[in-house]
Amino acid sequence: MAKHGLKITYVNTEIIHKRVVSAMPDGDEGSLLDSNINLVSIPDGLESDDERNDLGKRLEAYLRTMPARLEELIRGIDASNGADDNNNITCILADGSMGWAVEVAKKMGIRAAIYWPTAAACLASVWSVPTLIDDGILDDDGFSTGKVELIHLSPGIPAFEMIHLPWAKIPDPTAQKDLFHYIARSTEACKVADWSLCNTAYELEPATFALFPNLLPIGPVLGNDQAGQFRRHDSSCLNWLDQQATRSVVYISFGSYAALDASQFQELALGLKLINRPFLWVVDQRNIDRAKNAFPDESQGASTKIVDWAPQTKVLAHPAVACFLSHCGWSSVTEGISNGVPFLCWPQLVDQFLDKSYICDEWKVGLGFELAENGIVLREEVARKVEQLLSNETIRARAQEIKEIILKSRAEGGQSSKNCNNFIKWIKE
Protein backbone atom coordinates (compact mmCIF):
# COMPACT_ATOMS: atom_id res chain seq x y z
CA MET A 1 0.00 0.00 0.00
CA ALA A 2 2.81 2.40 0.85
CA LYS A 3 4.48 1.67 -2.49
CA HIS A 4 1.29 2.93 -4.15
CA GLY A 5 1.71 6.27 -2.39
CA LEU A 6 -0.67 5.76 0.53
CA LYS A 7 0.38 7.12 3.91
CA ILE A 8 0.08 4.44 6.57
CA THR A 9 -0.30 4.92 10.31
CA TYR A 10 0.09 1.42 11.75
CA VAL A 11 -1.47 1.04 15.20
CA ASN A 12 -0.40 -1.70 17.60
CA THR A 13 -0.95 -2.08 21.31
CA GLU A 14 1.94 -0.67 23.32
CA ILE A 15 3.28 -4.08 24.30
CA ILE A 16 3.28 -5.38 20.72
CA HIS A 17 4.69 -2.12 19.40
CA LYS A 18 7.70 -2.44 21.72
CA ARG A 19 8.34 -6.01 20.58
CA VAL A 20 8.13 -5.10 16.90
CA VAL A 21 10.45 -2.11 17.19
CA SER A 22 12.99 -3.95 19.35
CA ALA A 23 13.08 -6.83 16.83
CA MET A 24 14.19 -4.54 14.01
CA PRO A 25 17.89 -4.56 13.10
CA ASP A 26 19.73 -1.95 15.15
CA GLY A 27 16.37 -1.00 16.70
CA ASP A 28 16.00 1.57 13.93
CA GLU A 29 12.53 1.50 12.42
CA GLY A 30 13.36 4.44 10.16
CA SER A 31 16.00 2.48 8.29
CA LEU A 32 13.52 -0.25 7.40
CA LEU A 33 10.16 1.33 6.79
CA ASP A 34 9.13 3.53 3.94
CA SER A 35 8.71 7.17 4.91
CA ASN A 36 4.98 6.72 4.22
CA ILE A 37 4.69 4.28 7.15
CA ASN A 38 4.48 5.45 10.73
CA LEU A 39 4.34 3.00 13.65
CA VAL A 40 2.30 4.15 16.65
CA SER A 41 0.68 2.51 19.66
CA ILE A 42 -2.25 2.74 22.02
CA PRO A 43 -2.67 1.10 25.47
CA ASP A 44 -4.67 -2.11 25.78
CA GLY A 45 -6.05 -1.20 29.21
CA LEU A 46 -4.05 -3.84 31.09
CA GLU A 47 -1.44 -3.25 33.75
CA SER A 48 0.38 -6.59 34.05
CA ASP A 49 1.16 -9.87 32.31
CA ASP A 50 -1.06 -11.61 34.85
CA GLU A 51 -4.02 -9.62 33.59
CA ARG A 52 -3.10 -10.41 29.99
CA ASN A 53 -3.13 -14.10 30.82
CA ASP A 54 -6.72 -13.76 32.01
CA LEU A 55 -8.69 -13.90 28.77
CA GLY A 56 -11.85 -12.41 30.23
CA LYS A 57 -10.00 -9.40 31.67
CA ARG A 58 -8.10 -8.92 28.43
CA LEU A 59 -11.21 -8.85 26.25
CA GLU A 60 -13.05 -6.56 28.67
CA ALA A 61 -10.08 -4.18 28.76
CA TYR A 62 -9.85 -4.09 24.97
CA LEU A 63 -13.46 -3.00 24.61
CA ARG A 64 -13.29 -0.60 27.56
CA THR A 65 -10.05 1.12 26.53
CA MET A 66 -9.04 0.75 22.94
CA PRO A 67 -11.98 2.23 20.99
CA ALA A 68 -11.70 5.53 22.86
CA ARG A 69 -7.90 5.57 22.54
CA LEU A 70 -8.09 4.88 18.79
CA GLU A 71 -10.56 7.73 18.34
CA GLU A 72 -8.31 10.00 20.41
CA LEU A 73 -5.31 9.03 18.29
CA ILE A 74 -7.11 9.79 15.03
CA ARG A 75 -8.41 13.14 16.24
CA GLY A 76 -4.91 14.04 17.40
CA ILE A 77 -3.41 13.22 14.00
CA ASP A 78 -6.04 15.22 12.17
CA ALA A 79 -5.66 18.18 14.55
CA SER A 80 -1.89 18.22 14.09
CA ASN A 81 -2.36 18.70 10.34
CA GLY A 82 -4.24 21.96 10.83
CA ALA A 83 -5.56 23.34 7.58
CA ASP A 84 -3.68 20.71 5.57
CA ASP A 85 -6.20 17.89 5.43
CA ASN A 86 -4.22 15.87 2.87
CA ASN A 87 -2.68 13.90 5.73
CA ASN A 88 -5.91 13.30 7.65
CA ILE A 89 -7.05 9.75 8.31
CA THR A 90 -9.49 8.74 5.55
CA CYS A 91 -9.80 4.98 6.06
CA ILE A 92 -9.39 2.46 8.88
CA LEU A 93 -8.16 -0.99 7.88
CA ALA A 94 -8.56 -3.29 10.87
CA ASP A 95 -7.84 -6.90 11.71
CA GLY A 96 -11.11 -8.81 11.70
CA SER A 97 -10.74 -9.67 15.38
CA MET A 98 -10.81 -5.95 16.15
CA GLY A 99 -14.28 -5.27 14.80
CA TRP A 100 -14.76 -2.46 17.31
CA ALA A 101 -12.42 -0.41 15.10
CA VAL A 102 -15.14 -0.44 12.43
CA GLU A 103 -17.52 0.97 15.03
CA VAL A 104 -15.02 3.79 15.66
CA ALA A 105 -14.74 4.45 11.93
CA LYS A 106 -18.48 4.69 11.44
CA LYS A 107 -18.83 6.96 14.47
CA MET A 108 -16.20 9.32 13.03
CA GLY A 109 -17.50 9.22 9.47
CA ILE A 110 -14.39 7.43 8.20
CA ARG A 111 -14.46 4.63 5.66
CA ALA A 112 -13.62 1.18 7.01
CA ALA A 113 -12.20 -2.08 5.71
CA ILE A 114 -11.47 -5.39 7.39
CA TYR A 115 -8.49 -7.65 6.78
CA TRP A 116 -8.64 -11.31 7.82
CA PRO A 117 -5.18 -12.91 8.14
CA THR A 118 -6.53 -16.48 8.44
CA ALA A 119 -7.87 -18.88 5.82
CA ALA A 120 -11.16 -17.71 4.36
CA ALA A 121 -12.74 -20.97 5.53
CA CYS A 122 -11.84 -20.12 9.13
CA LEU A 123 -13.66 -16.83 8.74
CA ALA A 124 -16.56 -18.67 7.11
CA SER A 125 -16.91 -20.82 10.23
CA VAL A 126 -17.28 -17.67 12.35
CA TRP A 127 -19.66 -15.99 9.92
CA SER A 128 -21.80 -19.14 9.96
CA VAL A 129 -22.37 -19.01 13.73
CA PRO A 130 -25.91 -17.52 13.49
CA THR A 131 -26.88 -20.40 11.19
CA LEU A 132 -25.26 -22.93 13.53
CA ILE A 133 -27.29 -21.48 16.42
CA ASP A 134 -30.51 -21.49 14.38
CA ASP A 135 -29.87 -25.13 13.44
CA GLY A 136 -29.39 -26.06 17.09
CA ILE A 137 -25.73 -27.02 16.64
CA LEU A 138 -24.51 -24.27 19.01
CA ASP A 139 -26.29 -22.66 21.93
CA ASP A 140 -26.44 -18.90 22.46
CA ASP A 141 -23.08 -18.91 24.30
CA GLY A 142 -21.22 -20.83 21.58
CA PHE A 143 -21.22 -24.22 23.31
CA SER A 144 -21.86 -27.36 21.31
CA THR A 145 -25.27 -28.89 21.87
CA GLY A 146 -23.90 -32.32 20.95
CA LYS A 147 -26.13 -32.51 17.89
CA VAL A 148 -23.20 -33.05 15.48
CA GLU A 149 -19.51 -33.89 15.76
CA LEU A 150 -18.39 -32.45 12.42
CA ILE A 151 -19.42 -29.20 10.76
CA HIS A 152 -19.81 -29.16 6.96
CA LEU A 153 -20.32 -25.57 5.82
CA SER A 154 -20.54 -26.54 2.16
CA PRO A 155 -19.07 -29.02 -0.34
CA GLY A 156 -15.45 -28.11 -1.01
CA ILE A 157 -14.81 -26.59 2.43
CA PRO A 158 -13.06 -29.08 4.72
CA ALA A 159 -15.22 -30.37 7.53
CA PHE A 160 -13.99 -29.50 11.01
CA GLU A 161 -14.66 -30.68 14.53
CA MET A 162 -16.62 -28.56 16.98
CA ILE A 163 -13.56 -28.43 19.25
CA HIS A 164 -11.68 -26.52 16.55
CA LEU A 165 -13.93 -23.47 16.58
CA PRO A 166 -11.77 -20.52 17.74
CA TRP A 167 -13.21 -20.40 21.25
CA ALA A 168 -14.04 -24.07 21.79
CA LYS A 169 -10.74 -25.43 23.12
CA ILE A 170 -10.41 -23.01 26.04
CA PRO A 171 -10.66 -25.13 29.22
CA ASP A 172 -12.39 -22.45 31.32
CA PRO A 173 -16.10 -22.30 30.32
CA THR A 174 -16.41 -18.66 31.43
CA ALA A 175 -13.42 -17.58 29.31
CA GLN A 176 -14.76 -19.66 26.42
CA LYS A 177 -18.09 -17.85 26.62
CA ASP A 178 -16.35 -14.45 26.88
CA LEU A 179 -14.31 -15.12 23.75
CA PHE A 180 -17.35 -16.35 21.84
CA HIS A 181 -19.29 -13.17 22.59
CA TYR A 182 -16.27 -10.99 21.78
CA ILE A 183 -15.91 -12.73 18.40
CA ALA A 184 -19.65 -12.48 17.79
CA ARG A 185 -19.54 -8.72 18.44
CA SER A 186 -16.51 -8.26 16.19
CA THR A 187 -18.14 -10.28 13.43
CA GLU A 188 -21.33 -8.25 13.65
CA ALA A 189 -19.39 -4.96 13.54
CA CYS A 190 -17.42 -6.17 10.52
CA LYS A 191 -20.61 -6.58 8.51
CA VAL A 192 -20.83 -2.82 7.99
CA ALA A 193 -17.25 -2.47 6.74
CA ASP A 194 -16.94 -1.18 3.19
CA TRP A 195 -14.50 -3.96 2.24
CA SER A 196 -13.65 -7.40 3.63
CA LEU A 197 -10.22 -8.56 2.50
CA CYS A 198 -8.43 -11.80 3.27
CA ASN A 199 -5.01 -13.36 2.94
CA THR A 200 -5.67 -16.09 0.39
CA ALA A 201 -6.49 -16.60 -3.29
CA TYR A 202 -9.69 -17.58 -5.08
CA GLU A 203 -8.01 -20.65 -6.48
CA LEU A 204 -7.04 -21.93 -3.04
CA GLU A 205 -10.54 -21.75 -1.51
CA PRO A 206 -13.14 -21.48 -4.29
CA ALA A 207 -15.96 -23.05 -2.27
CA THR A 208 -15.63 -20.46 0.49
CA PHE A 209 -15.88 -17.57 -1.96
CA ALA A 210 -18.93 -19.17 -3.55
CA LEU A 211 -20.51 -19.13 -0.08
CA PHE A 212 -19.34 -15.56 0.76
CA PRO A 213 -18.85 -13.67 -2.54
CA ASN A 214 -18.32 -10.29 -0.81
CA LEU A 215 -15.10 -11.58 0.78
CA LEU A 216 -12.19 -10.56 -1.45
CA PRO A 217 -8.79 -12.29 -1.48
CA ILE A 218 -5.67 -10.18 -1.97
CA GLY A 219 -3.03 -12.80 -1.23
CA PRO A 220 -1.23 -14.70 -0.26
CA VAL A 221 0.44 -11.70 1.37
CA LEU A 222 3.91 -12.88 2.37
CA GLY A 223 5.61 -11.87 5.60
CA ASN A 224 8.40 -9.32 5.81
CA ASP A 225 11.57 -10.71 7.38
CA GLN A 226 12.77 -7.28 8.56
CA ALA A 227 9.66 -5.41 9.66
CA GLY A 228 6.76 -6.64 11.75
CA GLN A 229 8.55 -9.48 13.52
CA PHE A 230 8.28 -10.26 17.24
CA ARG A 231 11.90 -11.36 17.61
CA ARG A 232 15.17 -10.65 15.88
CA HIS A 233 15.96 -13.45 13.49
CA ASP A 234 19.22 -15.34 13.26
CA SER A 235 20.33 -14.81 9.66
CA SER A 236 23.29 -17.19 10.10
CA CYS A 237 20.88 -19.97 9.10
CA LEU A 238 20.86 -18.60 5.54
CA ASN A 239 24.63 -18.99 5.31
CA TRP A 240 24.23 -22.51 6.69
CA LEU A 241 21.60 -23.31 4.05
CA ASP A 242 24.02 -22.15 1.36
CA GLN A 243 26.29 -25.05 2.34
CA GLN A 244 23.56 -27.70 1.95
CA ALA A 245 22.58 -29.70 -1.12
CA THR A 246 19.47 -28.80 -3.10
CA ARG A 247 16.24 -30.11 -1.53
CA SER A 248 18.07 -31.81 1.32
CA VAL A 249 17.05 -29.83 4.45
CA VAL A 250 14.07 -30.47 6.70
CA TYR A 251 12.89 -27.10 8.06
CA ILE A 252 11.03 -27.21 11.40
CA SER A 253 9.15 -24.32 12.99
CA PHE A 254 6.09 -24.09 15.23
CA GLY A 255 5.66 -20.32 14.93
CA SER A 256 5.42 -17.62 17.57
CA TYR A 257 3.04 -19.19 20.08
CA ALA A 258 2.79 -22.96 19.80
CA ALA A 259 5.13 -24.96 22.04
CA LEU A 260 5.52 -28.70 22.56
CA ASP A 261 5.51 -30.13 26.07
CA ALA A 262 8.65 -31.81 27.39
CA SER A 263 7.80 -35.40 26.43
CA GLN A 264 6.68 -34.47 22.92
CA PHE A 265 9.69 -32.24 22.45
CA GLN A 266 11.95 -35.14 23.37
CA GLU A 267 10.25 -37.47 20.89
CA LEU A 268 10.65 -34.93 18.11
CA ALA A 269 14.34 -34.50 18.91
CA LEU A 270 14.87 -38.25 18.84
CA GLY A 271 12.92 -38.49 15.58
CA LEU A 272 15.19 -35.88 13.99
CA LYS A 273 18.18 -37.98 15.01
CA LEU A 274 16.68 -40.91 13.11
CA ILE A 275 16.11 -39.16 9.79
CA ASN A 276 19.78 -38.91 8.87
CA ARG A 277 19.18 -35.69 6.95
CA PRO A 278 20.27 -32.11 7.60
CA PHE A 279 17.67 -30.02 9.40
CA LEU A 280 17.09 -26.42 10.42
CA TRP A 281 15.06 -26.19 13.63
CA VAL A 282 13.49 -22.96 14.90
CA VAL A 283 12.92 -23.52 18.61
CA ASP A 284 10.91 -21.23 20.88
CA GLN A 285 12.92 -19.56 23.64
CA ARG A 286 11.35 -21.82 26.28
CA ASN A 287 13.01 -24.85 24.69
CA ILE A 288 16.15 -23.53 22.98
CA ASP A 289 18.51 -24.84 25.67
CA ARG A 290 16.75 -28.20 25.68
CA ALA A 291 17.18 -28.47 21.90
CA LYS A 292 20.87 -27.63 21.97
CA ASN A 293 21.39 -30.12 24.81
CA ALA A 294 19.76 -32.79 22.65
CA PHE A 295 22.35 -32.10 19.94
CA PRO A 296 25.37 -30.92 21.97
CA ASP A 297 27.99 -31.55 19.30
CA GLU A 298 26.00 -30.84 16.15
CA SER A 299 23.65 -27.95 17.00
CA GLN A 300 25.60 -25.56 14.81
CA GLY A 301 27.36 -28.15 12.65
CA ALA A 302 27.25 -29.35 9.08
CA SER A 303 24.01 -31.31 9.39
CA THR A 304 22.14 -29.51 12.19
CA LYS A 305 21.26 -25.87 12.73
CA ILE A 306 19.17 -24.71 15.71
CA VAL A 307 18.06 -21.08 16.04
CA ASP A 308 15.46 -19.26 18.13
CA TRP A 309 14.02 -17.32 15.15
CA ALA A 310 14.57 -17.38 11.41
CA PRO A 311 13.85 -15.17 8.39
CA GLN A 312 11.19 -17.63 7.29
CA THR A 313 10.24 -16.25 3.89
CA LYS A 314 13.90 -16.37 2.83
CA VAL A 315 14.35 -19.84 4.33
CA LEU A 316 11.36 -21.26 2.48
CA ALA A 317 12.54 -19.71 -0.78
CA HIS A 318 15.98 -21.30 -0.41
CA PRO A 319 16.67 -24.19 -2.85
CA ALA A 320 18.20 -26.32 -0.07
CA VAL A 321 14.85 -26.69 1.76
CA ALA A 322 13.13 -30.00 1.00
CA CYS A 323 10.08 -29.78 3.25
CA PHE A 324 8.49 -27.78 6.06
CA LEU A 325 7.49 -29.46 9.34
CA SER A 326 4.97 -26.91 10.54
CA HIS A 327 2.26 -26.15 13.09
CA CYS A 328 0.15 -25.04 10.09
CA GLY A 329 -0.45 -21.44 11.14
CA TRP A 330 -1.91 -19.70 8.11
CA SER A 331 1.01 -17.31 7.60
CA SER A 332 3.41 -20.26 7.56
CA VAL A 333 1.08 -22.18 5.24
CA THR A 334 0.89 -19.36 2.70
CA GLU A 335 4.64 -18.77 2.83
CA GLY A 336 5.29 -22.47 2.26
CA ILE A 337 2.88 -23.04 -0.61
CA SER A 338 4.00 -19.79 -2.28
CA ASN A 339 7.46 -21.34 -2.52
CA GLY A 340 6.34 -24.81 -3.60
CA VAL A 341 7.51 -26.48 -0.38
CA PRO A 342 5.78 -29.74 0.71
CA PHE A 343 4.47 -29.91 4.28
CA LEU A 344 4.59 -32.18 7.28
CA CYS A 345 1.59 -31.05 9.31
CA TRP A 346 1.60 -30.86 13.12
CA PRO A 347 -1.30 -28.53 14.08
CA GLN A 348 -1.55 -27.28 17.65
CA LEU A 349 -4.35 -24.73 17.95
CA VAL A 350 -7.79 -23.76 16.55
CA ASP A 351 -7.60 -22.92 12.80
CA GLN A 352 -4.39 -24.91 12.29
CA PHE A 353 -6.40 -28.14 12.08
CA LEU A 354 -8.50 -26.68 9.27
CA ASP A 355 -5.32 -25.53 7.53
CA LYS A 356 -3.96 -29.07 7.76
CA SER A 357 -7.09 -30.35 6.01
CA TYR A 358 -6.42 -27.98 3.13
CA ILE A 359 -2.78 -29.07 2.89
CA CYS A 360 -3.34 -32.82 3.09
CA ASP A 361 -6.85 -33.37 1.70
CA GLU A 362 -7.70 -30.50 -0.65
CA TRP A 363 -4.40 -29.34 -2.16
CA LYS A 364 -2.55 -32.63 -1.50
CA VAL A 365 0.80 -30.96 -0.84
CA GLY A 366 1.64 -32.60 2.47
CA LEU A 367 1.20 -35.35 5.03
CA GLY A 368 0.07 -35.41 8.64
CA PHE A 369 1.36 -37.35 11.63
CA GLU A 370 -0.46 -40.15 13.40
CA LEU A 371 -0.76 -39.94 17.19
CA ALA A 372 0.16 -42.88 19.37
CA GLU A 373 -2.17 -44.19 22.07
CA ASN A 374 -0.59 -41.82 24.58
CA GLY A 375 -1.54 -38.87 22.38
CA ILE A 376 1.92 -37.92 21.17
CA VAL A 377 3.80 -38.33 17.89
CA LEU A 378 6.51 -40.93 18.39
CA ARG A 379 10.07 -40.64 17.07
CA GLU A 380 9.55 -43.49 14.60
CA GLU A 381 6.50 -41.71 13.17
CA VAL A 382 8.54 -38.54 12.68
CA ALA A 383 11.25 -40.41 10.76
CA ARG A 384 8.74 -42.46 8.76
CA LYS A 385 6.73 -39.46 7.58
CA VAL A 386 9.83 -37.46 6.63
CA GLU A 387 11.01 -40.29 4.38
CA GLN A 388 7.53 -40.89 3.01
CA LEU A 389 7.10 -37.23 2.07
CA LEU A 390 10.54 -36.73 0.55
CA SER A 391 10.18 -39.82 -1.62
CA ASN A 392 6.76 -38.76 -2.92
CA GLU A 393 7.25 -37.06 -6.29
CA THR A 394 3.50 -36.62 -6.75
CA ILE A 395 3.28 -34.37 -3.69
CA ARG A 396 6.34 -32.39 -4.79
CA ALA A 397 4.89 -31.89 -8.26
CA ARG A 398 1.57 -30.81 -6.78
CA ALA A 399 3.34 -28.31 -4.52
CA GLN A 400 4.91 -26.76 -7.61
CA GLU A 401 1.49 -26.57 -9.29
CA ILE A 402 0.04 -24.71 -6.30
CA LYS A 403 3.03 -22.35 -6.35
CA GLU A 404 2.34 -21.49 -9.99
CA ILE A 405 -1.36 -20.92 -9.28
CA ILE A 406 -0.46 -18.48 -6.51
CA LEU A 407 2.10 -16.65 -8.65
CA LYS A 408 -0.51 -16.09 -11.36
CA SER A 409 -3.08 -14.82 -8.88
CA ARG A 410 -0.62 -12.35 -7.34
CA ALA A 411 0.89 -11.22 -10.65
CA GLU A 412 -0.41 -8.22 -12.57
CA GLY A 413 -3.78 -9.22 -14.02
CA GLY A 414 -4.33 -12.01 -11.48
CA GLN A 415 -7.43 -11.91 -9.31
CA SER A 416 -5.65 -11.19 -6.02
CA SER A 417 -3.69 -8.41 -7.70
CA LYS A 418 -6.86 -6.91 -9.20
CA ASN A 419 -8.64 -6.95 -5.85
CA CYS A 420 -5.72 -5.29 -4.12
CA ASN A 421 -5.37 -2.61 -6.81
CA ASN A 422 -9.11 -1.91 -6.75
CA PHE A 423 -8.99 -1.50 -2.99
CA ILE A 424 -6.08 0.95 -3.21
CA LYS A 425 -7.87 2.84 -5.96
CA TRP A 426 -10.97 3.08 -3.75
CA ILE A 427 -8.91 4.52 -0.88
CA LYS A 428 -7.37 7.15 -3.18
CA GLU A 429 -10.76 8.16 -4.50
Secondary structure as UniProt FT lines:
FT   HELIX           2..4
FT   STRAND          8..13
FT   HELIX           14..23
FT   HELIX           25..27
FT   HELIX           29..31
FT   TURN            35..36
FT   STRAND          37..42
FT   HELIX           49..53
FT   HELIX           55..80
FT   TURN            81..83
FT   HELIX           85..87
FT   STRAND          91..95
FT   HELIX           96..98
FT   HELIX           100..108
FT   STRAND          111..116
FT   HELIX           120..127
FT   HELIX           129..134
FT   TURN            135..136
FT   TURN            140..141
FT   STRAND          150..151
FT   TURN            155..156
FT   STRAND          160..161
FT   HELIX           162..164
FT   TURN            166..169
FT   HELIX           173..190
FT   TURN            191..192
FT   STRAND          195..198
FT   HELIX           202..204
FT   HELIX           206..211
FT   TURN            213..214
FT   STRAND          215..217
FT   HELIX           236..242
FT   TURN            246..247
FT   STRAND          249..253
FT   TURN            255..257
FT   HELIX           262..275
FT   STRAND          279..282
FT   TURN            285..287
FT   HELIX           288..294
FT   TURN            296..299
FT   STRAND          304..307
FT   HELIX           312..316
FT   TURN            319..320
FT   STRAND          321..326
FT   HELIX           330..337
FT   TURN            338..340
FT   STRAND          343..345
FT   TURN            350..351
FT   HELIX           352..357
FT   HELIX           358..362
FT   STRAND          366..368
FT   TURN            373..374
FT   HELIX           379..390
FT   HELIX           393..410
FT   TURN            412..413
FT   HELIX           415..428
//
